Structures are given as C-alpha cells and as structure tokens.
Amino acid sequence: MITAIVLIKTSVDRIPEIAESIAALDSVSEVFSVTGTYDLIAMVRVKEHEDLAEVIPGRISKIPGVEGTDTHVAFRTYSQHDLEAAFSIGLDN
C-alpha cells in the first residue's frame, strides 16, 4: 500500500464543502482541516504508484475550489499500534 500526504490550498470560504468532496473520493482515508499555509491535508492510500496520478491531479485537483496541492509520498508508516505489537512479540500476559 502506498500512502501519500496531500497538502491542499483551497478557497477559504468553501473549506468544509471541499473537505467533504475530497473525503468522499475512493482512496482518500482522511481529510483534516488545519491551520498554517495549507487549508486541508488528505491521506491518500493506493495499491500502485500510478494510481496517485488518477487520484491527486485526476480527482482532487479538479474539485471546484481546490487551488493547489503539494504531495508527499511516505517511505514507511510508523504508528503506536505497530510499535505496541512489535514490543509485545513473545510476551505472555
């Protein structure tokens, strides 16, 4: 699974509607409304690298009100759940 973090600039008067439209897309797992340079952050998860082109410039960027995106592809994913599972290997409760 390939994970991309997409930073999104939008029309500020339509942030909730744009966020809902992005969240409704297949391959988008979460959308966060944030402070700072960008208005939204979307987590995109796809099976193939080529699928990112279909989702990000092909769908997200075409939503009315999306003004620009900046995409970061994750090399690895670390989570608290993964760390807890790793440390509990071989331990009996």
C-alpha positions in Angstrom: 0.0 0.0 0.0 1.3 3.4 -1.0 0.5 6.4 1.3 0.6 10.0 0.1 0.1 13.0 2.3 -1.5 15.8 0.2 -1.4 19.4 1.4 -4.2 21.3 -0.2 -4.8 25.1 -0.7 -8.5 25.9 -1.2 -10.9 28.8 -1.4 -11.2 29.7 2.3 -15.0 30.3 2.1 -15.6 26.7 0.9 -13.3 24.7 3.1 -16.0 22.4 4.7 -17.6 21.6 1.3 -14.3 20.9 -0.4 -13.1 18.7 2.5 -16.3 16.7 2.3 -15.9 16.3 -1.5 -12.3 15.1 -1.1 -13.2 12.7 1.8 -15.9 11.1 -0.4 -13.3 10.0 -3.0 -12.1 6.4 -3.2 -8.5 6.1 -1.9 -8.9 9.1 0.5 -8.9 7.8 4.0 -8.9 11.0 6.0 -9.1 14.8 5.4 -8.0 17.2 8.1 -8.8 20.9 8.2 -5.6 22.6 9.5 -4.0 25.9 10.3 -1.0 27.3 8.5 0.0 27.6 4.9 -2.4 24.9 3.7 -6.1 24.6 4.4 -6.6 20.8 4.2 -4.4 17.7 4.5 -5.7 14.5 2.8 -4.3 11.0 3.4 -4.4 9.0 0.1 -3.8 5.3 0.1 -3.5 3.4 -3.2 -2.1 0.0 -4.3 0.0 1.2 -7.2 2.2 4.2 -7.6 0.5 5.1 -10.9 -2.9 5.3 -9.0 -1.7 8.5 -7.3 -1.9 10.4 -10.6 -5.5 9.3 -11.0 -6.5 10.4 -7.5 -4.5 13.6 -6.9 -4.3 15.5 -10.1 -7.1 13.5 -11.7 -9.7 14.0 -9.0 -8.6 16.1 -6.0 -7.2 18.9 -8.1 -10.3 19.0 -10.2 -12.7 19.7 -7.3 -14.0 23.3 -7.6 -12.3 25.4 -5.0 -9.0 23.4 -4.9 -6.3 26.0 -5.7 -3.2 23.8 -5.4 -1.7 20.7 -3.9 1.7 19.6 -2.6 2.1 15.8 -2.4 4.5 13.9 -0.1 4.8 10.1 -0.6 5.6 8.1 2.5 8.5 5.7 2.5 7.4 3.9 5.7 4.5 4.1 8.1 5.0 4.0 11.9 2.1 4.0 14.3 1.6 3.5 18.0 -0.3 0.3 17.2 2.6 -1.1 15.2 5.1 -0.2 18.0 2.9 -1.9 20.7 2.6 -5.1 18.6 6.4 -5.2 18.0 7.2 -4.8 21.6 4.7 -7.5 22.7 6.0 -10.2 20.5 6.9 -13.2 22.6 5.4 -11.8 25.8 2.7 -13.8 27.5 0.1 -12.0 29.6 
